[in-house]
């Protein structure tokens, strides 16, 4: 298994024609690949980078936080009340984008959404994969069977999201939650229950998240051509996310930033040299493939995973169209990739290369050098 060739994002971005970067940040043009990376936009030990496209999509998605706040989305326990599944209904006239790590409080125990996916408009009641982040409770609270958004809109820490999306094991999620709770307790955060949200929603961590948002969050609104974001903590690149357009990026990226702020405060150290934009490009393009698998989420959504030694490349596909491309650093505690096909919980693998297919039966372009992935033509132009 050789190295991947440079990323062929030219399929996604037809041409270049960039806005001028801010004078205080660097820029890296991947001209052959049709994208530009700027940054670092940094505060203390956390650095943020933007990925730009000439024609960012404008497809309107509703997100879980706004859907719950406006009463357009309802999340509740299943009739049979299973830890790993929740019932969701999108009552809006727009598709609902769910990001792995969306946190929910209520029901019989606090949960997080396990996989990125899209729920269609006027969906009716349907099942969604979830993981428990409150091991010590299995009883209805003040909301009964219903769930609400958490006080702090920060997504779950990256290691917890990785355990959900890539490992897909509840036990691993609980271990990562316990580790995060211990780290946050060392910062003076109360640890009275088993809930991850108790810690992230604490007054101290909400203040930290809000502070990072004030210092760095403005970059998302200032760059209308941005469709992706990358994060580096203590000089280490941890994650890159690309969405189908600037509109969705501006909704999700601030919540990713809030989550990384929590990670940054517990891992704080001085004298950090932030990676250059070219290092973000290398993170996206270099690596040796170890495992390639496609997982069926439901009848409309697929998850394509390409595992490497140090990271996993994820592509969420909704009705044949890519809606979330993600390069996810493998947490140090996650261990090395397995040499055999894993056994995901309630998320059956339905195929391997060379001919993955969309839920509707159409062939999907599948494998190319983009970290092992190539989205259908048009991404991230809004569809």
Secondary structure, 3 states (H helix, E strand, C coil): CCECCCCCHHHCCCCCCCCCCCCCCEEEEECCCCEEEEEEEEECCEEEEEEECCCCCCCCEEEHHHHHHCCCEEEEECCCCCCCEEEEEECCCCEEEECCCCEEEECCCCEEECCCEEECCCCCEEEEEEEECECCCCCCECCECEEEECCCCCCCCHHHHHHHHHHCCHHHHHHHHHHHHHHHHCCCCCCCCCEHHHHHCCHHHHHHHHHHHHHHCHHHHHCCCEEEEEEEECCEEEEEEEECCHHHHHHHHHHHHHHHHHHHHHCCCCCCCCCCHHHHHHHHHCCEEEEEEEEECCCCEEEEEEEECCEEEEEEEECCEEEEEEEEECCHHHCCCCCCCCCCCCCCEEECCCCCECCCCCECCCCCCECCECCCCCCCCCC
